Amino acid sequence: MSVTITADLAGLDRIIDYLATDVDAAVRPAAYVGAQVLYRAVQRNVAGLHTVTGNLRRSIYCAYSRDNSGKGRATYHISWNHRKAPHGHLLENGHWMRYRVYRGKDGHLHTDKSQPLATPVWVPAHPFVRPAQARFAEATAAAEAELLSRLGVL
């Protein structure tokens, strides 16, 4: 025995198309809300570091990535500008100090490569980006709530 059901699904197709349009329009703002959670966490982490010039704090950014985004997907990059704060990777990852370092009259630290240390010294990491990863669940929840709000579900 078999049963055949005939239904007009044109209305359902219109609803799906409508929702797809809404989802595409809501993805970037939702991703931005989630990215802001991580961006603020990185800013807080940098604020907790010893500050000399403030270049690292001023170099933190949250930028939309057109190359890594597409239909139904939005990507934001959160990092520091390596040109404004080239020392950021030294703080994030730690480094070996092989030469004498001194503070110049300008208040900045300088490396004197003419005076190598007898024994290199490991300067431990003071990460500020990696600890923000602990906020991924919070960022995801914020992005999801924003998406659902924009779709009128919440």
C-alpha positions in Angstrom: 0.0 0.0 0.0 1.3 3.5 -0.8 0.1 7.0 0.0 0.7 10.0 -2.2 0.5 13.5 -0.8 0.4 16.4 -3.1 1.2 19.9 -1.6 1.9 23.3 -2.9 5.2 24.3 -1.3 5.5 27.7 -3.0 4.6 29.4 0.2 7.3 27.5 2.1 9.8 28.4 -0.6 9.0 32.1 -0.2 9.5 31.8 3.6 12.8 30.1 3.1 13.9 32.7 0.6 12.7 35.5 3.0 14.6 33.9 5.9 17.8 33.4 3.8 17.7 37.1 2.9 17.2 38.1 6.6 20.0 35.7 7.7 22.4 37.1 5.1 21.6 40.7 6.3 22.0 39.7 10.0 25.2 37.7 9.8 27.7 40.6 9.7 26.2 42.5 12.6 26.0 39.3 14.6 29.6 38.5 13.9 30.6 42.0 14.8 28.9 41.7 18.2 30.8 38.5 18.9 34.0 40.0 17.7 33.5 42.9 20.1 33.5 40.5 23.0 36.9 39.2 22.0 38.2 42.7 21.1 37.3 44.1 24.5 39.0 41.1 26.2 42.2 41.8 24.2 42.0 45.5 25.2 41.6 44.5 28.9 44.6 42.1 28.7 46.8 44.9 27.2 45.6 47.3 29.8 46.9 44.9 32.5 50.4 44.9 31.0 53.2 47.3 32.1 52.8 50.3 29.7 55.7 52.4 28.5 54.5 54.3 25.4 50.9 53.0 24.9 51.7 52.0 21.3 50.5 48.4 21.8 47.2 49.6 23.4 46.6 52.0 20.5 47.5 49.3 17.9 44.8 46.8 18.9 42.2 46.5 16.1 39.0 44.7 15.1 38.6 44.7 11.3 36.1 43.1 9.0 37.8 40.7 6.5 36.2 40.8 3.0 38.6 38.0 1.8 37.5 35.6 4.5 33.8 36.5 4.4 31.1 35.5 2.0 27.4 34.7 1.7 26.2 33.7 5.1 29.6 34.2 6.7 31.4 37.2 8.2 34.9 37.2 9.6 36.6 39.8 11.8 40.3 39.9 12.6 41.3 41.0 16.1 45.0 41.6 16.6 47.6 44.4 16.9 49.1 46.5 14.1 52.7 45.1 13.8 53.9 48.4 12.3 52.7 50.5 15.2 53.8 48.0 17.9 56.4 45.7 16.5 57.2 44.5 20.0 53.8 42.9 20.4 55.0 39.5 19.3 57.8 39.6 22.0 55.1 40.1 24.7 52.7 37.6 23.2 55.2 34.8 22.8 58.2 35.6 25.0 61.8 35.9 23.7 65.4 35.5 24.3 67.3 38.6 25.4 70.8 38.3 24.0 72.0 41.9 24.3 72.1 44.6 26.9 69.0 46.8 27.0 68.9 50.3 28.4 66.4 53.1 28.6 67.3 56.1 26.5 66.8 59.8 27.2 63.6 59.5 25.1 62.2 57.1 27.7 62.2 54.1 25.3 64.0 50.9 25.7 67.0 50.3 23.3 69.1 47.3 22.5 72.9 47.8 22.5 74.0 45.1 20.1 77.6 45.9 20.8 77.2 44.5 24.3 76.1 40.9 24.2 75.0 39.3 27.5 77.3 36.5 28.8 74.3 34.3 29.0 71.1 34.9 27.1 68.0 35.5 29.3 64.6 34.1 28.6 61.9 36.8 28.9 58.6 35.1 29.6 55.5 35.7 27.6 52.8 38.1 28.7 50.1 37.1 26.2 47.3 39.4 25.6 45.6 37.9 22.5 45.7 34.2 23.3 43.9 34.5 26.7 41.0 36.2 24.9 40.3 32.8 23.3 38.8 31.8 26.7 35.9 34.2 25.8 34.9 32.3 22.6 31.9 30.8 24.2 30.7 34.2 25.4 31.4 35.7 22.0 29.5 32.9 20.3 26.5 33.4 22.6 26.5 37.1 22.0 26.6 36.6 18.2 23.9 34.0 18.4 21.7 36.3 20.5 22.2 39.2 18.1 21.4 36.9 15.1 18.2 35.6 16.6 17.2 39.1 17.7 17.6 40.4 14.1 15.6 37.5 12.8 12.8 38.3 15.2 13.1 35.0 17.0 13.9 36.6 20.4 
